[in-house]
Structures are given as C-alpha cells and as structure tokens.
Amino acid sequence: MDAADVADLFAPFGPVRIKRMFGGLGVWADDVMFALVFDGEVYARVDDGNRALFAAEECAAFSYTRGAKVVELGYRRLPADAFDDADRLALYAEAALEAARRKAAAKTKRRAGR
C-alpha cells in the first residue's frame, strides 16, 4: 500500500497527510498522527478512551522486536471490514484521531508543567 492508496482509503473520512517514517507511512490529520501503515497493514492509534472499540473486534496490536524484547505501540490493526465500508472506516479513524489528540494534549500539558 503506497501513500496514494492510503490517502484514497481515508478520503471519505477527510483530508490526511502521509509521511514516510521508519519503513512505513504515518497518517496525519489536525497535526497529529492517528494511523500508521506498515507491511501493508493499517493500524490506528488507541488509548484507554477507544481501546474497547478495537478490542471488541480483536484487532491485533502493532509490535516489533528489539533484540529479545517485543515492543508494542499504541496502535491496533483496523478490522478487515472497515476497508469495504466507509462509515466503519470513519468510525475507527475518528476514534483514532481523538486518541491522537488526547495524547498530544497530554504531552503539551506535561511540557507546560516543567
């Protein structure tokens, strides 16, 4: 999946920016990264506010191996049926965008408290 495919996928959700990063693609909206594409799989940002939505669909976590350790990031694979249903894709994308906004707000708050 290349950058044009990703932009087309999210077109019903709204405009996104695609950036190459770490061998994959970051998907950005409102100046926050809310999804990533790696090895042809699309993952969406999760946090405590939307984790149940992704857990209900048994969406796999994005992880990688560093040495002998498996590192899991705060992203879950989009459900397969979201690729064929613009409304479902928008539901997951909006939930991921809200999680990314919460993460950005928490970072800003921590920086301000220093």
C-alpha positions in Angstrom: 0.0 0.0 0.0 1.6 3.3 -1.1 0.8 6.9 0.0 -1.8 7.4 -2.7 -3.6 4.3 -1.7 -3.7 5.4 1.9 -4.9 8.9 1.0 -7.7 7.3 -1.1 -8.6 4.9 1.7 -9.1 7.8 4.2 -10.7 10.2 1.6 -14.3 9.6 3.0 -13.0 10.4 6.5 -11.4 13.6 5.4 -8.1 15.0 4.2 -5.0 13.4 5.6 -1.3 13.9 5.1 1.0 10.9 4.6 4.6 11.0 5.8 7.2 8.3 5.3 8.6 7.1 8.6 10.6 4.1 9.8 10.0 1.9 6.8 6.3 2.7 6.8 3.8 5.5 6.5 2.4 7.9 9.1 -1.2 9.1 8.6 -1.8 12.6 9.9 -4.8 14.9 10.4 -5.1 18.0 12.6 -1.3 18.0 13.1 -1.4 14.6 14.9 -0.5 11.1 13.7 -3.6 8.9 14.1 -2.6 5.9 12.0 0.3 4.1 10.5 0.9 1.7 7.7 3.5 -1.0 7.9 4.0 -4.1 5.8 0.7 -3.4 4.0 -1.3 -3.3 7.3 -3.1 -0.2 8.5 -3.0 0.5 12.3 -5.0 3.1 14.2 -4.0 4.9 17.4 -5.5 3.5 20.6 -5.7 4.6 24.2 -8.0 4.0 27.2 -10.7 6.1 25.5 -11.1 3.9 22.5 -9.4 0.6 23.3 -12.7 -1.2 23.9 -13.8 -0.4 20.3 -10.7 -2.2 18.9 -10.7 -5.0 21.5 -14.3 -5.9 20.6 -13.1 -6.6 17.0 -9.9 -8.4 18.3 -7.7 -6.1 16.4 -4.0 -7.1 16.6 -1.6 -4.7 18.2 1.3 -3.2 16.2 4.5 -4.5 17.6 8.1 -5.0 16.7 11.1 -6.9 18.1 14.1 -5.0 19.6 16.7 -7.6 20.5 14.9 -10.2 22.6 12.1 -7.9 23.6 8.8 -7.4 21.8 7.7 -3.7 21.9 4.0 -3.0 21.5 3.0 0.5 20.4 -0.4 2.2 20.9 -1.8 1.2 17.6 -4.2 -1.6 16.6 -4.9 -3.0 13.2 -8.1 -1.8 11.5 -10.8 -4.5 11.2 -10.8 -6.0 7.7 -14.4 -5.0 7.0 -13.6 -1.3 7.6 -11.8 -1.3 4.2 -15.1 -2.0 2.5 -17.4 0.2 4.5 -16.7 4.0 4.5 -18.9 4.5 7.6 -17.0 1.9 9.6 -13.7 3.3 8.5 -14.7 6.8 9.5 -15.8 5.4 12.9 -12.4 3.9 13.6 -10.5 6.8 12.0 -12.3 9.3 14.2 -11.8 7.2 17.3 -8.1 7.0 16.4 -7.9 10.8 15.7 -9.4 11.5 19.1 -6.9 9.2 20.8 -4.1 11.0 19.0 -5.4 14.4 20.1 -5.6 13.2 23.7 -2.0 12.0 23.5 -0.9 15.4 22.0 -2.8 17.3 24.7 -1.2 15.2 27.5 2.3 15.9 26.0 1.6 19.6 25.9 0.3 19.6 29.5 3.5 17.7 30.7 5.7 20.2 28.9 3.9 23.2 30.4 4.3 21.7 33.9 8.1 21.6 33.6 
